Amino acid sequence: MLTLLEHIAEGGSTANLSDLARATGLNRLTATRLLADLTEADAIERTASGHRLSTRLLHLAATALSGQDLTSLGQRALDSLSSKLGVSAYLVVADDTHLTYLLRAIPDQPLVSHITTGTVVPLTATTGGRAILAARSGHPPACVWSRSGYEPGIDSVAAAITPTPTHPVAALSLAAPSGALDPTPTHATALESLLLQTTTSLATLLTHPH
């Protein structure tokens, strides 16, 4: 059921049951039954092109998240990214000149990196800082990459969390041994999509907590 809800939440179509089954790994009969059950429970609602999450479900999610701040929401996001991708994930904040690593999640595998929580570096030194600078300059949300840049042998990619234009509150960055993030265009696009989806979700939750 969660797989189906995630598919709908990410904008996936439910109009064609064969396509839906391929996208979610569910068989057609199970997908049909779950759509009916979720509709009856008012968790999803019909649209011209399929289904979307219902206002009731969104309200319940917002209520559950009410009162949570960047730290608690950020740690959840880092844990999810690190677990899904098998890389280190960081939440960073910045002032005018420097960047501070506030939170991190590390996979159960070796990663030779000297960056820990509390590490402070010049704002332009890492991808997190450069993503924040780009957002402050009014550039559209985008990922910033570095191949063995700040730390030799470590690749990284970052995106800013921007609740309002030109006012990023933080950034999420991912780090892994060179090559592990896979620079091939197809994989890079999928990874960027997941990272930007996460930062956009955080920005939305911080802007509309209720």
Beta strands, then each sheet from edge to edge (+ up, - down):
strand 1: 44-47
strand 2: 50-53
strand 3: 88-94
strand 4: 98-105
strand 5: 120-122
strand 6: 144-146
strand 7: 154-161
strand 8: 170-177
sheet 1: 1+ 2-
sheet 2: 5+ 4- 3+ 8- 7+ 6-
end
